[in-house]
Amino acid sequence: MRVLVVTVVHDPEDARIRHRQIPALLAAGHEVVYAAPFTAFDRRPPHGVTPVDLPRAAGRRRLGAVRAARRRIREMRDDVDLVLLHDPDLLLAVAGLRRRPVVVWDVHEDTAAALGMRPWVPRPARRLLVAAVRLAERWAERRLVLLLAERAYQARFRRPHVVVPNSVMVPEEPPPPPGADRVVYLGKVTTARGCAEMVALAQRLTDVRVQVIGPADADCAEMLREAAARGDLDWEGFVPNDVALARLDGALAGLSLLHDQPNYAVSEPTKVMEYMAHGVPVVSTPNAAAKALVERSGSGVVVPFGDVQAAADAVTRLATDRAWREELGASGYRYASQHLSWRADARTFVEALSDAVRRSTRSRST
């Protein structure tokens, strides 16, 4: 197949797109055209793909990026077998498009629930936008092929769809045991993902360093810069996913201090799975899916929402109890190896796309 992968919202280095799905397609012998906002994010295209630079959709400035994506899809529709969309915004880019190839929408999140977390969405407009999103989902289910990143997303749709979980790359060799001097956070930093709590936690820990790895929203970036300048924590900003994952090895704990938000309730945080895959104990807030994963795997500690002292107490206990932290780290790695490995899900992903093209070819020939 020749696959056109499109996003105008996600960072081109998005782990699901760039580090899992695209390598899976290339490894299976397929060609990939990757259309993404490389310049806007200051990213280089990955090796092995044909890159197409697009504008970025951010905040209320989204329509221009969608229009640019629509033009590219229309231009390339006769040269590709399948278009893989990663943003709900891009449903507008394919709606009404004639002679389009097979279009697959990879559903990453509950968009309607996520609208309540977007500061750029006016509060009076949220109910109307939620209704519009649900209508768009109904349209997409009738006209496109859907992949779901979470089994819980199935409840939003009327028909069953293939689930390609947000599983992670699990090292084949067991990682080193957790150390005692640093805790890590890996991922984008936002208010809802616990930015203020991590800064406050860093101020309470004396013998354990807080290391934050990932880009941050503007308000959080300022908070992190000030905390780093005071010497409270270390913040590295964006780090390529493969490099960032290597830095998890040997950490005392991985932080996932998400707020109590509907969009987090049904999604197993990728960062939690990555901590587990690298043998790092987890300190997580009790969002339903995250809590269930941590408790089922025996990989960490669940602390109340917004309770910085509880998080500090958990970290301190991990630092002083070597046997316990090593037990949690080993249990997390064992569970990730058995249940969260992308190696198995990569086959499901590639086969789902191939099957969509085969079914489309058969229907056109009859």
N, C-alpha and C positions, 0 to 999 in steps of 0.2 A: 504493500500500500504506500501511497504518498499522503501523509497526514499533515494538515495545516492546524497547528496548535495556536490558539489565540487568547490573549488576555490584555486588557487595558487597565485593570485594577491591581492585579498582583505584581509584586516585585518579580522581575524576570528570574531571580534566584530562588523563588518560592520552592520549598523543599519538595512538595508533592509533584509540582510540574517539572521543575528543572532537574531535580536529583533522583526522582523515582520514575515518573511516567515516561519522560523523554528517553532516558537510558534504556528503559525496558523496550521501547519501540525500536531503538537503534540496534539493540542486542538481538532482536528478532528479525533483523534484516530490512526493516521498513525505512523509508525516507521521511524526514521531518522538516517541515518549514515552520519556524518559530517566530510568530508575530507578537511582539511585546514592547513595552515602553523602555527599551534599553537606554536611550539617551536621557530620558527623564529621571531614571534611577541611577544613572552613571554606572551601568553594568555592561560587561562584555558578553556577547552571545557565546553559548557553549560550543565546544568543538563538535563537528559532525552534523550540524544542522544548517539549513539555509535561513539566515536571519532576515526579519522584516521589522523595521523600527516603526512603532506607533506612538501617538501621544498617550499621555496618562490621564485616566479618569480619576479625579479626586474631588472630594467635597461636592459642591454644587456645579463644578465645571466638569461635566461628563459627556455632554452631547457631541462635542467636537471629536472626542476620542472614538465614540461609537460610530460616528459618520466615517471617520478615517478607516476604522475596521471594516465597515460595510463595503467601502470602496475596494479595499484589498481583497475581501472575500469574493466580491463580484468579479474582480479582475482575474482571480486565480481559480474560479469555480470549475473550469474545464481542465485544469492541470493537477487537481488533487482528487483523491478518492473519498476523503473524509475530512470534515472540519470539527475540531474538538474545542468547544467553548468552555472557558473557566469562570466567566462572570455573568450574573443575571442581566447586567446591562446589555450584554451582547445578544440577548434575545431580540432586541430591536435591530441589530445588525443583520439578522437573517430573516426577519419577518417579511413576508411578501416577496422575497427574492426568488426570481424565476430560475429554473434550471440549476438549482443548487445541488451540490453533492450531498452525501449523507452528513447530517449534522448531529453531533453528540454533545449534550450539555453535562458537564461534570459538576454535580451539585455539591459544593463544598460546605455550605452552611444553611441555616434557616434564615433566609434573607429577611423575611417579615419580622422575626424576633430581633434580628440584628439592627433593624432600623431604630429601635428604641435606644441604641447605644451610640448613634451617630449624632454628634453635636450640631452638624450642619443641617439636619432635618428639622424644620420648624415643628414644634410640638402640635399645633393645630392640624398640621398636614399628615401626621403619622398614621392616623386611622385610615385616611383615604389611600395613602401609599401602601399600607398593608393589604388593603383590599385589591389594589392594582397588582401587587406582587402575586397574590393568590390566583388572580385571573391569568397572569402571565404563566404561572406554573401549570394551570390547566391547559393553556394553549400549547405549551412546550410538551406536555405529556402526550397530546394528540398528534403533534407534528414532528417531534424530534425523538432521538434515542436518549434516554437518561441513564447516567451512572450516579450512584449515591455514595458519598464518602462515609455515611453513618447508617447503620441499620434502622435507627430511630427515625430517620427522614422518611422512611417508607410510609409512615402514617399520614404524611401530607399529600400522598398521591393515591389514585384509585387503582392502579394496576401495579403488579410487582415489577421491580427493576433490579438490574444487577448492582450489587453492592461491592465497591472496591474500597475497602477500609483505608483510613489514614494510618496504615501500618508503617513501620520504620525499618531502616537498615540495621540489622542486628549483627554485631561482629561475630565471626565464626569462633574465634578463640575467646574464652572468658576474659573480661577486662581486669585490670588491677583492682585490689580491694579499695574501698573508700578511705581517703585520708582523714585528717582531723583539723585542717587549717583554713578551708575555704568552702563556701557554698556558692552555687552558680544559678543563674537564670539564663535560659536560652530562648530567644524569640523576640518578636516585636514588643516594645514597651509602651503601654498605654495606661491611662488611669484605671480602666476597668480590669486590666490585667495585673494590678497591684503595684504600680509604680511608687506611690506614696508609702505603702506598707514596706516595700523593700528598702527605701531610704531610711525609714524609721527603724527597721530591723538592723540595718548596718550601724546605726548610732548606738544600739543597745549591745551589740556583740563586741567584746573586747579582744578575744584571742582568735576569732574566726573572721576571715575576710569575706565580704560579699562581692562577687564578680558578676556583672551584668553584661551579657553578650547579645547585641541586637540593636537595630534602629529604634528610634523613639519618636512618638508624636511631639509636636513643638513644645507643649507645656511640660511634658515629662523630660524632654531633652534638657530644658533649662534646669529642672530640678536635679537631674543626674549630673549635669556639668558642675553645679554648685556643690553637690555632695562629693564629687570626685576632687574638686579643688580643695575642699576641707580635709581630704584624706579619709573620708568615711567609707568609700567603696571604690571599686574599679569599674569603669564603663568603657567598653571598647567600640560601641556603635556597631555598624554592620560588619559582619565577618562571614565569608563564604561558608555555606552549610557544612561542607566536608571538613573544613578547618575548625569550625566551631564545635562540631561533634567530637573531634579529637581532644578538645580542651575539657570535655566532661570527665574524662578518665581520671580517677583518683580524687574526685571532689568528695567532700563530706556529705553534701546533700544537694538536691536540685529543688528549686523553689517554683511553685505554681500557686500563687496567691490571688487567683481570679476572684472577682466580685460575684455576688449572687445575681446573675443575669440569665434571662430565659435562653439566650443563645448558647450559653455555656452548660446548661443543665443536661442536654442530651449528647453533647460532644465529648469524646475522650480526648483531652488535650494532647496534642502531638508531643509537646515538651515532656509531659509525664512519661510517655512511652519511650522517648529518647533517653531520659534519665535511666529508666529501667534497663534499656538495651545496653547501657554502658556501666551497669552495676552500681548506680548512684542511688542511695535512698531518697525517697520523695517526701517533701513537706508540702501538702496541698490543702486548700480550702475544700469545704464539703459540697461542691457542685455534684449533683447526683451521679453523673457518669464517671467523673474523676474519683469520687469517694468509693464507688463500687469497684473500680479498677484497682485502686490502691489496696483496698481491703481484700479483694479476691486474690490478688497476687502476693499479698504480704510484703509489699515493697516499701512501705513508708508510714508516715504519720499524717493524720487529718486534723487540722486545727480550725477553729471557728472563723467565719468571715470577719475580716478587719481586726482580728485579735493579734496584734504584733507581739505582745508578751508571750502568748501561747506559742507562736512561731519561734521566738527566741528561746523559750524553754526547751522546745523540741530539738533545736539545733545544739543547744548546750548539752543536752543529754546524749545526743549522738556523738558529740565531740569527746565526751568522757567515758562512753561505753563502747569500746572497740568491738567487742563480740557482737553486740546488738546491731551496730551499723553494718558490720560485715555480713551478718545474717540477712538483714533487709536487702542489701545490695545483691547478694547471691540469689535471693528469692526473686527479686525483680528481674535479674538477667535470665534466670531459668524460665520464668513465665513469658518474658518477651521472646525468647528463643522458640518457645512452643506455640505461642498464640499471636504474636504481633509482628512477625517477620514479613517484610515486603517481598521476599523471594517467592513465596506462594501466591501472594496477591498480584504480583507482576504478571504471572501467567493468566490469571483471571482477567486482568485489565486488557492485555493484548488480544486475548481471545474474544472479549466482548466487542472490541472495535472491529476485528476481522469478521466476526459474525454479522455485525451490522452492515458491513459492506457486501457480504455474501447475500444476505437477505434482500438488500436493495437491488443487487444485480439480478437475482431470480425474479423479483417482482417486475422489473423492467422488461425482462425477456418473455414474460407470459402475457 
